[in-house]
Amino acid sequence: MQSVVSGDKVKTDTRDCRRLARLHRAGELVSVRVPAPIEEAVRDLCRTRGDMVTDLTRARNSLSKFLLRHSRIWRGGSAWTLKHDSWPTAQRFEEAALQTTFDHYWAVVLSRDAQLAAVEADLKLWVVKAPFAEPVRRLAAYRGVTALGALGLQAEVCDWRRFGRAAQMMGFVGLVPTEYSSGGSTRRGHITKAGNIHLRTQLVESAWAYQHKPYVGTQIALRQQGLPPEVVARSWAAQLRLCGRFRHLAARKNNKRVVAAAVARELAGFLWAEMTSSP
């Protein structure tokens, strides 16, 4: 803890204790639940999955750029789908060095894919175990939030009630806009990107699911089985709001990433309201 006095670069335990005492007397200190060891352990495992996803993406990009440099272009739709996966294996190069280079790139992709699958298999064991099972089921009722995504959200937040308002949750994940206001002038800029990057990444990824029309598919219906009707109703209300919000903003914005960030901010509010309501 550092002193708030401008130009003061002296930090000692005694000064910190005095400042804490003053903050406590003023009622500025709030209690925060300390995560249990198992919660911290699963959180680290969830973050490992995030690192594996980053490594896999980097390996795929390296292979794609190598193929692009040699005019090997995939024109069959979206890349890295089941249809696309058979295309790289059919690539052959006359030069031995090029073929060896391709084989190394492809081997790295397969290795990263296998590592990610192994981590996800380990994480699935914790989806149905305490203290994550019940929160994960409620979070996974929302569109775009899979069981593993819900596990990551719960492991990062732990105690949703430590946020008194939805706006505090949005600020914690860095999805609120920066603001430079003075007098009668109000100027807002890009999102702060402060706080928990793991939560922000998961929320933005989930937000892309709302670019389509409201719909309860097979996977969502399966995740909602056995949940209280009020949880299902809240998830449907969120879907109606966020799908409409995504379409409305996409019609006005050229950059859909900005739209996804805006929808992610509101999704954070809906998830906070879900987890702070009575089960």
C-alpha positions as CSV (number, residue, x, y, z in Angstrom):
1,M,0.0,0.0,0.0
2,Q,1.3,3.4,-0.9
3,S,0.8,6.9,0.4
4,V,-1.7,9.1,-1.4
5,V,0.2,12.3,-0.7
6,S,1.6,13.8,-3.9
7,G,5.4,13.5,-4.1
8,D,5.6,11.3,-1.0
9,K,7.8,8.3,-1.8
10,V,8.1,7.0,1.7
11,K,6.5,3.6,2.4
12,T,6.7,1.8,5.7
13,D,4.5,-0.7,7.5
14,T,3.7,1.8,10.2
15,R,2.4,4.4,7.7
16,D,0.4,1.7,6.0
17,C,-1.2,0.6,9.3
18,R,-2.1,4.2,10.1
19,R,-3.7,4.6,6.7
20,L,-5.7,1.4,7.1
21,A,-6.8,2.5,10.5
22,R,-8.1,5.8,9.1
23,L,-9.9,4.0,6.2
24,H,-11.5,1.5,8.7
25,R,-12.7,4.4,10.9
26,A,-14.2,6.0,7.8
27,G,-15.9,2.8,6.8
28,E,-14.1,2.6,3.5
29,L,-12.9,-0.9,3.9
30,V,-15.0,-3.8,2.8
31,S,-14.6,-7.5,3.5
32,V,-13.8,-9.9,0.7
33,R,-14.1,-13.7,0.9
34,V,-10.8,-15.4,0.5
35,P,-11.1,-18.2,-2.1
36,A,-10.7,-21.7,-0.8
37,P,-7.6,-23.7,-1.9
38,I,-9.7,-25.8,-4.2
39,E,-11.1,-22.7,-5.9
40,E,-7.7,-21.3,-6.5
41,A,-6.5,-24.6,-7.9
42,V,-9.3,-24.9,-10.3
43,R,-8.9,-21.3,-11.3
44,D,-5.3,-22.0,-12.3
45,L,-6.4,-25.0,-14.3
46,C,-9.0,-22.8,-16.1
47,R,-6.2,-20.3,-16.9
48,T,-4.1,-23.2,-18.2
49,R,-6.9,-23.9,-20.7
50,G,-6.7,-20.2,-21.8
51,D,-3.0,-20.5,-22.4
52,M,-3.6,-23.7,-24.4
53,V,-6.1,-21.9,-26.6
54,T,-3.7,-19.1,-27.2
55,D,-0.9,-21.6,-28.1
56,L,-3.3,-23.4,-30.5
57,T,-4.4,-20.2,-32.2
58,R,-0.7,-19.1,-32.6
59,A,0.2,-22.5,-34.1
60,R,-2.8,-22.3,-36.5
61,N,-1.9,-18.8,-37.6
62,S,1.7,-19.8,-38.3
63,L,0.6,-22.7,-40.5
64,S,-2.0,-20.5,-42.3
65,K,0.5,-17.8,-43.0
66,F,3.0,-20.4,-44.3
67,L,0.4,-21.8,-46.7
68,L,-0.6,-18.3,-47.8
69,R,3.0,-17.4,-48.7
70,H,3.0,-20.4,-51.1
71,S,-0.5,-19.6,-52.6
72,R,-2.3,-22.4,-50.8
73,I,-5.6,-20.7,-50.0
74,W,-8.6,-22.3,-48.4
75,R,-11.8,-21.2,-50.2
76,G,-14.3,-23.6,-48.7
77,G,-15.7,-21.4,-46.0
78,S,-14.7,-20.9,-42.4
79,A,-11.2,-22.2,-41.4
80,W,-10.5,-24.8,-38.8
81,T,-13.9,-26.5,-39.1
82,L,-14.4,-30.2,-39.6
83,K,-14.6,-29.5,-43.4
84,H,-11.4,-27.5,-43.3
85,D,-9.4,-30.0,-41.2
86,S,-9.0,-32.5,-44.1
87,W,-7.6,-29.8,-46.4
88,P,-4.1,-29.3,-44.7
89,T,-3.4,-33.0,-44.7
90,A,-3.8,-33.1,-48.5
91,Q,-1.2,-30.4,-49.1
92,R,2.1,-31.6,-50.8
93,F,5.2,-29.6,-51.8
94,E,7.7,-30.6,-54.4
95,E,10.6,-29.1,-52.5
96,A,11.7,-31.4,-49.7
97,A,12.5,-28.4,-47.4
98,L,9.1,-26.9,-47.9
99,Q,7.4,-30.3,-47.2
100,T,9.5,-30.7,-44.0
101,T,8.5,-27.2,-42.9
102,F,4.8,-27.9,-43.5
103,D,5.1,-31.2,-41.5
104,H,6.6,-29.4,-38.5
105,Y,3.9,-26.7,-38.6
106,W,1.1,-29.3,-38.9
107,A,2.6,-31.4,-36.1
108,V,2.6,-28.4,-33.8
109,V,-1.1,-27.8,-34.5
110,L,-1.9,-31.4,-33.8
111,S,0.1,-31.4,-30.6
112,R,-1.5,-28.1,-29.3
113,D,-5.0,-29.5,-30.2
114,A,-4.3,-32.7,-28.2
115,Q,-3.0,-30.7,-25.2
116,L,-6.1,-28.5,-25.2
117,A,-8.4,-31.6,-25.4
118,A,-6.5,-33.1,-22.4
119,V,-6.9,-30.0,-20.3
120,E,-10.6,-29.8,-21.1
121,A,-11.1,-33.4,-20.2
122,D,-9.5,-32.6,-16.8
123,L,-11.8,-29.6,-16.3
124,K,-14.9,-31.5,-17.1
125,L,-14.4,-33.5,-13.9
126,W,-14.8,-30.3,-11.9
127,V,-18.0,-29.1,-13.6
128,V,-20.1,-31.6,-11.6
129,K,-18.2,-31.3,-8.3
130,A,-18.7,-29.0,-5.3
131,P,-18.4,-26.1,-4.9
132,F,-18.8,-25.5,-8.7
133,A,-21.6,-27.7,-9.7
134,E,-24.6,-25.5,-8.8
135,P,-23.1,-22.1,-10.0
136,V,-22.0,-23.7,-13.2
137,R,-25.5,-25.1,-14.0
138,R,-27.0,-21.7,-13.5
139,L,-24.4,-19.8,-15.5
140,A,-24.5,-22.4,-18.4
141,A,-28.2,-21.7,-18.8
142,Y,-27.3,-18.5,-20.6
143,R,-26.6,-18.5,-24.3
144,G,-22.9,-18.4,-25.2
145,V,-21.8,-19.7,-21.8
146,T,-20.8,-23.4,-22.1
147,A,-20.1,-25.6,-19.1
148,L,-16.4,-25.0,-19.3
149,G,-16.9,-21.3,-19.8
150,A,-19.2,-21.2,-16.7
151,L,-16.6,-23.0,-14.7
152,G,-14.0,-20.4,-15.7
153,L,-16.3,-17.6,-14.7
154,Q,-17.1,-19.1,-11.3
155,A,-13.5,-19.9,-10.6
156,E,-12.5,-16.3,-11.3
157,V,-15.3,-14.5,-9.4
158,C,-15.9,-17.0,-6.6
159,D,-18.2,-14.6,-4.6
160,W,-20.5,-12.7,-6.9
161,R,-22.1,-10.9,-4.0
162,R,-18.9,-8.9,-3.3
163,F,-20.2,-6.6,-6.1
164,G,-22.9,-4.4,-4.8
165,R,-24.2,-3.4,-8.2
166,A,-23.9,-4.7,-11.8
167,A,-21.9,-1.7,-12.7
168,Q,-19.2,-2.7,-10.2
169,M,-19.0,-6.1,-11.9
170,M,-18.7,-4.5,-15.3
171,G,-15.9,-2.2,-14.1
172,F,-14.1,-5.2,-12.5
173,V,-13.7,-6.9,-15.8
174,G,-12.7,-3.7,-17.6
175,L,-15.7,-3.4,-20.0
176,V,-16.8,0.1,-19.0
177,P,-15.7,3.1,-21.2
178,T,-13.0,5.5,-20.1
179,E,-14.2,8.9,-19.2
180,Y,-12.7,12.4,-19.3
181,S,-15.2,14.8,-17.9
182,S,-15.0,18.3,-16.4
183,G,-17.6,20.8,-15.8
184,G,-20.4,20.5,-18.4
185,S,-18.2,18.4,-20.7
186,T,-18.5,14.6,-20.8
187,R,-16.2,12.6,-23.0
188,R,-16.1,8.8,-23.1
189,G,-13.6,6.7,-25.0
190,H,-12.6,3.0,-25.4
191,I,-13.1,0.4,-22.7
192,T,-10.7,0.5,-19.8
193,K,-9.5,-3.1,-20.2
194,A,-8.7,-2.9,-16.5
195,G,-9.3,-5.7,-14.0
196,N,-9.6,-9.4,-14.7
197,I,-8.5,-10.2,-18.3
198,H,-9.6,-13.8,-18.0
199,L,-13.2,-12.9,-17.2
200,R,-13.2,-10.2,-19.9
201,T,-12.0,-12.7,-22.5
202,Q,-14.6,-15.2,-21.6
203,L,-17.4,-12.7,-21.6
204,V,-16.5,-11.3,-25.0
205,E,-16.3,-14.8,-26.5
206,S,-19.7,-15.5,-25.1
207,A,-21.1,-12.3,-26.4
208,W,-20.6,-13.3,-30.0
209,A,-23.3,-15.9,-29.7
210,Y,-25.9,-13.1,-29.5
211,Q,-25.3,-11.9,-33.0
212,H,-28.0,-14.4,-34.2
213,K,-31.7,-14.3,-33.5
214,P,-33.0,-15.5,-30.1
215,Y,-33.2,-19.3,-30.2
216,V,-33.0,-22.1,-27.7
217,G,-31.1,-24.9,-29.4
218,T,-30.5,-28.5,-28.4
219,Q,-27.3,-27.7,-26.4
220,I,-28.9,-24.8,-24.4
221,A,-32.0,-26.9,-23.8
222,L,-29.9,-29.7,-22.5
223,R,-28.0,-27.4,-20.1
224,Q,-31.2,-25.9,-18.8
225,Q,-32.8,-29.3,-17.9
226,G,-33.6,-29.5,-14.2
227,L,-33.1,-25.8,-13.5
228,P,-35.8,-23.8,-11.7
229,P,-38.2,-22.1,-14.1
230,E,-37.1,-18.6,-12.9
231,V,-33.5,-19.3,-14.0
232,V,-34.7,-20.3,-17.5
233,A,-36.9,-17.3,-17.7
234,R,-34.1,-14.9,-16.8
235,S,-31.8,-16.5,-19.3
236,W,-34.5,-16.1,-22.0
237,A,-35.0,-12.5,-21.1
238,A,-31.3,-11.9,-21.3
239,Q,-31.2,-13.5,-24.7
240,L,-34.0,-11.3,-26.0
241,R,-32.3,-8.2,-24.8
242,L,-28.8,-9.1,-25.9
243,C,-29.7,-10.4,-29.3
244,G,-31.7,-7.2,-30.0
245,R,-28.8,-5.1,-28.7
246,F,-26.3,-6.8,-30.9
247,R,-28.4,-6.3,-34.1
248,H,-29.1,-2.7,-33.2
249,L,-25.5,-1.8,-32.5
250,A,-24.2,-3.8,-35.5
251,A,-26.4,-1.7,-37.8
252,R,-24.6,1.4,-36.5
253,K,-21.1,0.2,-36.0
254,N,-18.6,-1.0,-38.7
255,N,-16.4,-2.8,-36.2
256,K,-18.3,-5.7,-34.7
257,R,-15.6,-6.2,-32.0
258,V,-16.9,-2.9,-30.5
259,V,-20.4,-4.4,-30.6
260,A,-19.3,-7.6,-28.9
261,A,-17.6,-5.7,-26.1
262,A,-20.8,-3.7,-25.5
263,V,-22.9,-6.8,-25.4
264,A,-20.3,-8.5,-23.1
265,R,-20.7,-5.6,-20.7
266,E,-24.4,-6.2,-20.5
267,L,-24.0,-9.9,-20.3
268,A,-21.8,-9.4,-17.2
269,G,-24.7,-7.6,-15.6
270,F,-27.1,-10.3,-16.4
271,L,-24.8,-13.0,-15.0
272,W,-24.2,-10.9,-11.9
273,A,-28.0,-10.6,-11.4
274,E,-28.4,-14.3,-11.8
275,M,-25.8,-15.3,-9.3
276,T,-26.9,-12.8,-6.7
277,S,-30.6,-13.7,-6.9
278,S,-32.0,-16.5,-4.7
279,P,-31.3,-19.9,-6.1
